[in-house]
Amino acid sequence: MITHFLTDTVMPLLDHFPTQVEPRNCIPPHPLAPPGECALPPPFENPTVKPPPGSDRIMTVAGNVKWGAGVALMVGFFMGLLVWAGGRWVDHHRAGKIGVIMMLCAVGGGILYGVGYQLISTFAWGG
């Protein structure tokens, strides 16, 4: 049954189709399209991503700066702890307050150190 349908109905219909493609009329055609075409050709492919020359050195320096900032935060916290303990030990209230402020600054800096990458990435991507 299917064979009869294909040979007697579909094949004669396919023989009546024109073999050449008629040029399409585009109203209005795209101004940058090639003649006889309605749309632009497909865009170029995206280039492959490769790091710029010297980026490994820049990343090494950035890693060293990040490591140094982490060490400075820890040193600041423990120096603040020593100043606070020393101020309480000799009953010098201003030194105790300064030590607490140093520790709070170190804790705040540690929070910013931990969250900084995500904040910078978010602002850089506009999201």
C-alpha positions in Angstrom: 0.0 0.0 0.0 2.8 2.5 1.0 4.8 1.5 -2.1 1.9 2.1 -4.3 1.3 5.5 -2.7 5.0 6.5 -3.1 5.3 5.3 -6.8 2.0 6.5 -8.1 1.4 9.7 -6.1 4.5 11.2 -4.6 7.1 10.5 -7.3 5.1 12.2 -10.1 4.6 15.2 -7.9 8.3 15.4 -7.2 9.0 15.4 -10.9 7.0 18.6 -11.4 9.1 20.6 -8.9 11.5 23.0 -10.6 15.2 22.0 -10.2 16.5 25.6 -10.0 15.8 27.7 -7.1 14.0 30.9 -8.0 15.6 34.1 -6.7 13.7 35.4 -3.7 12.2 38.8 -3.6 13.0 40.5 -0.3 11.3 43.7 0.4 13.4 45.4 1.6 16.6 43.3 1.4 19.3 43.8 4.0 21.6 46.6 2.8 24.7 44.5 3.5 23.5 41.2 2.0 25.1 39.9 -1.1 23.1 40.4 -4.4 20.2 38.0 -4.7 20.1 37.2 -1.0 17.7 38.5 1.6 19.8 38.1 4.7 23.4 38.5 5.8 25.7 35.5 5.6 26.3 33.7 8.9 28.6 35.6 11.3 32.3 34.6 11.9 33.0 32.0 14.4 34.2 33.1 17.9 38.0 33.0 18.2 39.6 30.7 20.7 40.5 32.1 24.0 44.2 32.4 24.8 45.9 34.3 27.5 47.9 37.4 26.5 51.7 37.2 26.5 53.1 37.9 30.0 49.9 37.0 31.8 51.6 34.3 33.8 54.0 36.9 35.4 51.1 39.2 36.2 49.2 36.4 37.8 52.2 35.5 39.9 52.6 39.1 41.1 48.9 39.3 41.9 49.1 36.0 43.8 52.1 37.4 45.8 50.2 40.6 46.6 47.2 38.6 47.7 49.4 36.4 49.9 51.0 39.5 51.4 47.7 41.1 52.2 46.5 37.9 54.0 49.7 37.9 56.1 49.3 41.6 56.9 45.7 41.1 58.0 46.8 38.3 60.4 49.8 40.3 61.7 47.5 43.3 62.3 45.0 41.1 64.2 47.6 39.6 66.5 49.4 42.9 67.0 46.0 44.4 68.0 45.5 41.5 70.4 48.9 42.2 71.9 48.2 46.0 72.2 44.8 45.3 73.8 46.3 42.7 76.2 49.2 45.1 77.1 46.8 48.0 77.6 44.6 46.0 79.9 47.6 44.6 81.7 49.0 48.1 82.6 45.5 49.6 83.0 46.0 51.9 80.0 42.5 52.3 78.6 43.5 54.1 75.4 45.9 51.4 74.4 43.1 48.8 75.1 40.7 50.7 72.8 43.4 51.0 70.1 44.0 47.3 70.3 40.3 46.6 69.9 40.1 48.9 66.9 43.1 47.2 65.4 41.5 43.8 65.8 38.1 45.0 64.4 39.9 46.5 61.4 41.8 43.2 60.8 38.5 41.3 61.0 36.8 43.7 58.6 39.7 43.5 56.3 39.5 39.7 56.5 35.9 39.8 55.5 36.7 42.1 52.6 39.6 39.8 51.6 37.3 36.9 51.5 34.4 38.6 49.7 36.4 41.0 47.5 36.9 38.6 44.5 33.1 38.0 44.3 32.3 41.7 44.6 34.9 42.7 41.9 33.7 39.9 39.6 30.1 41.0 40.0 30.7 44.6 39.3 33.0 43.8 36.4 30.3 41.6 34.7 27.6 44.2 35.3 25.4 41.8 37.3 
